[in-house]
Amino acid sequence: MLNLLITGFLHIRFLDVIDILLVAFILYELYILLKGSVSINIFFGIMAIFFIWRITDALQMELMREILGAFFSVGIIALFIIFQPEIRQFLLTLGKPDFIQRRRRRFLFWQFSDASVYIVDVDKIVHACQKMANIKQGALIVITRMHELKTIKETGNYIGAEISVELLENIFFPNSPLHDGAVIISGNKIEAARCILPISRSQNLPAHLGLRHRAAVGVTEQSDAIAVVVSEQTGKIFCAESGILLKNMQPAALKDFLEEKLHGNTPGEKPAVTPVPENG
C-alpha cells in the first residue's frame, strides 16, 4: 500500500499541482462569496454529495455511483437556477479590474500593482461633502475609474459640467429635481445626476443604514468605482470601495483616501477610517 502511494506521488506532474491549486482557489472564492448566506449550506451539501460520489466510484459501488452520477448530470441546470444571484456576483467579481490587484502577492521577485491615475478634482468633492455634512444634506456621489458605468449613467439626467462645489450642493438640495439618486463623476466632470444604482444584498450591513448606503455598496460590488455618501440623518460621511463601507470619514481622511485611490498618492499616515461592523 505504501509503495502504491509513493509511486502515485512520483507520477504527479507540475500541471497536476497547478490544477489542484486552481480548484482550491475557485472553491475558496466561492466560499467567501457565499459565507453568511443561506446558500452556504446548499454549497456544503453539494460538496458532500460530490465527495461521496467520488468515493463510491473509487470503491466501484455501481448502484450508488449511477444514482449520484444521474443527480449531477441532471441537477446541474437546477444548480444554475438556485445559485443564479451568486454565480452572477462571482462572474462580476472576476471581471473587476481590481480583482488581481486586491489579491496581489509577492511571487519570487515580482509584485503586481496598478499605477493608474485618474484626473479628478478631489478638493472640490471633499469641500462639497464637508459643507453638505455640516447641514445634514444627504448626497450620493460615485466616482468612476476604469468602469465608465454607461448603463447607470443612462438611468439619470445628463449634466456634462465641470466639478464645482456649488453645482454639487444645488443638485442635492432638498426638493430639487435632481436630488434623488446618485451623481456620477467621470474624469473631472459631473456626467449625470439622479442615477439609479444597484442595491447591495449583503447581510453584513447594519439594518439602520438607508438605501443610499446600500446603493453605494452595491455599485462598488459590481465595478471599480468609489462611492461617497453623506447621511442626512447624522451628517456623517461614508465611503465605499470594493463592496466595503467605511465610516468616520472626516474631510482630511476622505481627501487622503481619494488621493490615494485616484491619484496614487500615499499619505504619510493611513486615513482614519473604520469599516462598518456587521450588524452594528
N, C-alpha and C positions, 0 to 999 in steps of 0.2 A: 504493500500500500504506500509506504514511504517512498519507495523507488518510483512509483507512478506519479506521486506528487512532485518529486524532484524533476522527473522527466517532463512533466507538464509545464513547470516553471521555466525550464530551459528552452521550451519551444515558444514562449511568449515573445512576440515581436514588439518593436517600438511603436508600431501603429496600433497594436492592441492596447498599449498603455495610454496612448492618445485617445483612443476610443472610450476607454473607461473614464478618463478624466473629463471628456466632453459630456458623457452621460451624467456623471456626478454633478457637473456644473449646471446642466439643464434642470436636474431634479432639485438642486439647491435653490435655483432661481424660482422654480415653481412653488417650492415650499415657502419662500419669502413672500411670494405674491399671494398665496392662499392663507398664510398664517393669520389667525384671528378671525377667520370667516368660517361659516358652516361648511363650505366646500372642502376644507382641510380634512374633515372626517371622511368624505367621499374619496378624496385622494389617497388617504391611508388604506381605506378599504380596497380600492383598486390595486394598489401596490401589493397588498397581502394576497389577493387572489392571483396576481401575476406570479409571485414567487411560489405559491402553491402549485400553479400550473407548470412552472419550470421544474419543480421537484418531482411532480408526477410524471413528467416527460422523461426525466433522467432515470426514474425508477421503473419506467415502462409500464405504468398503470394505465392501460389502454382506455378503459371506460371513463375514468376521471379526466384523462387528458383530452378525450374527444369532447366532453361536456364543457370543460373550461375553454378549450380552443374555439368551440362554437360561440361561447359567450363573448370572447374578444373579437371574433370576426364579424359578428352581427352587432355587438354592442358599441362598436367604435362610433357609429353615427349618433347613437344616443348620448355618448360621452361628449361629442361636439356640441350637442344641444344643451346638455346640462352645464358644461363649462364655457358656454359661449362668451359671457362677460369676461371671465378670467383669461381665456385664450386671446380675446381681443386686446385686453390690457397687456398681456405678455408680449404680443407682437408689437404693440405700440412702444413698449419699453425697449425692445430690441432695436427698434428703428430710431430711437432718440440719439442725436449726435453725441450726447454726453454719456452714453451707456458705457463705453470703454474708458472714458476719462474718469468717471466716478469709481471705476474698479481698477484703475491703473496700479500696477505693482512693479517693483524693480525686477527685471529679468536679466540676469547676468549684469552687463554694464549699460543696459538700455532702460529708459523710462519714457513712457508716452505722456505727452502733455498737449494742452490746447492753448495756443498763444493768440487766439482770435481776439481782435479788438473791435468794439462796436462804438460808433460815434453817437453818443447820447449826452445831452446837457444834463448831467446828474444834479448839478447845483439847483437848477430851476425846479426839477422834480421834487427834490428834498425840501426846498423852500415852500413850495405849494403844499406839500403834505404837512409840513410844520404849521402853516397858517390854518389849514383846514382842521388839523388835530386840536389846535387851541380853541376853536369854536365848536368842536364836535360836529363837523360837517363830513358826512360819510363820503368815501371815494374808493374806487377800484381801478387801479392803473396797471396795465400789462405792458411790459417792455419785451419786444421780440429780440431774438438773436438769430440763429440760423433758420429756424422755422419762421416763415413770414405770416402764418395764420390767416391766409387769404380767405378761407371759408368762414372763419369767425368774423373777419372784417366786413364781409358781405351781409352779416346779420344786423349791422348797425348803420349809422349815417356817416358818410364820408366827410372828413374835415380837411385833411391835407394842409395843415398850417404848422408853422414853426412852434416849437415848445415855448410856452410862456406861462408864468405864474398866474397871471390874470385870466388867461383862457382856461386853464385847468380849474381855477376857482369858479368861474362862471358856468362851466359845464356841469359841475357837481353841486351847484347852488340848489337848495331845496325847491322843488316845484318847477325847475327849469325843464324844458322839453327833453334835454339830453342827460339828465342826472341819473336816470335808471340805467343799469348795465355798466359795462366797462369801457374805459378808454384804451385804445391800442396805440402804442408808440413804436414806430419803426425808424431806425436811424435817428435823425434829430427832428422828426415830425410827428405830430399827433395825426395819425392816419384816419382813425374812425372813433366814434363815440356811440354810446348806447348799444354796445355789442353784447351778444348773449354768449356766455361761456358754459362749458360742460361742468356739471356739478359733481364733485367728488363723492363717491360712495364709501369712503374709508370709515371704518368703525372706530378708528383711533382718535378722531377729532372730538373734542368736548361737545356735549349736547348744547351748551349755551351759545356756541358760535353760530352766527347767522349765515344766510345764503352767500353774502359777499365773500366770507372766508372760505366757504366750501367751493365757491366758483374759482377763487384764487388757487386753491389746492388742485382743483380739477384741471385747470388749463396747464398747470405745471406738471401734472402727472402725464399728460399727453403730448407735451412739447418741451423745448428747452427754454421757454420764456421765463421771465421773472415777474411776479405779481406783487404789487404793493397795495395794502388795504388800510384805510383809515376808518376806524369804528365810530359810528355816530352815537353809540351808547356810552362809550368810555373815553373816546378821543385818543385811544392808543393806536399806534402804528404797527401793523403786522407785515411780514414779508414772506412770500412763498417761493420755493425753488425745488424742483425735482420731487414734488409731492410732499415736501416738508414745510410746515408752517412755523415761522419764527416770530416770537413776540418780544415785547420790551425793546422795540426799536426806537431809541432816541435818535434825533436828527443826525447827530455825529456818527452814530453806529450805522444808520441807514446809508449815509454818504459813503462810509468806508466799505460797506458791503457791496453797494452798487459799483463803486470804483473798482473794486477787486474783480467782480464778476463781468463787468462790461469793458473795462479798460485794462485789466490785467495788473492793476496797481495793488501790491500787497502792503497793507497798512503795517505800521510798527507793532501794533497790538491787534489781536483778533477783536472783531466787533463784539460789543457786549449784548449778544442776542441769546435767547433761550428758546429751544424747541418747545412747542406747546405739548405738555404731557398728555398721556392717554387719559381721557375722561376727567380732565381737570384743568 
